[in-house]
């Protein structure tokens, strides 16, 4: 957290509140193959997964759970009355 939340690094490192708005999959991708790959090189894959979940506040795979297409009894078609 020496960068995230540090005003001196704000132009290249989002603050923790911004990270909490990202899905854990995006944070995990940053740790494994994106901008944070070098910083996370000494972490195991399991540790990267846990960091992603901790920073987002959601478990990996939860983004799909909130998608309306995965909710039982959701409306498949919107009909307007007028």
N, C-alpha and C positions, 0 to 999 in steps of 0.2 A: 504493500500500500504506500510505498514511498513515492510512487508516481500518481496513482489514482487517488484523487482528493487533494493533491498538492497543487496549489495555484500556479506554481512555477512550471508545472508540466501539463497544465490544462489544455494546451493546444494539441497535445499528442496522446493524452491519456484521459479517458472519460472518468468523471467522478463516480464514487460508489452508488449514488442514487440513480445515475444513468445506467450503470451496469445492471442494477436490479430490474430495469425495464426490459432487458434483453432476455430472450429464451435461453435456457441452459445449453441448448445445442449450438447456438451462436458463440457463446463463451468457450465451449469445448473446442469448437472449430478454430477459434483464435489461438487457443493453447496448443493445438496439435499441428496445424498447418498454415497458420496465418501470422498475424503481427506479433503474437506472444510466444511463438514457437521457441525462440532462443531463451527467453526468460523461463520457460517451463521445461527445458530440456532435461533437467535432473529429476523431474517428477515422473512417477510411474503413470501408466494410463489410468489406473484406478484413482490415483491422487488428482489427476487432471479432471476426471469425472466429478469427484467430490468438490473440487474448487468451483467448477461450473455450476453445480447444484447450490453450493453455499452462496456464491455471488448473486445468482439469479433469484434464489429463494424458492426454486421449483425443482422437482426431480427431472432428470432427463426423460424424454418421452411424454412429458405432460402437455406440451403444446398441442399435440393431436387430441388429447382428451377434451380440451375446451373448444375444439372446432365443431360448429353446429352440425356438420354432416355426420359426426360420430355420436350425437345425442339421440337417445331413443325417442321415438314419437315426434321428431322434429318435422316441421312443415317442409315438404319438398317443393311446394309451389305457393307463391303468394298470389292471392286473388283480391283484387280491389272491387269494392262495391261502390257504385256511384250513380 
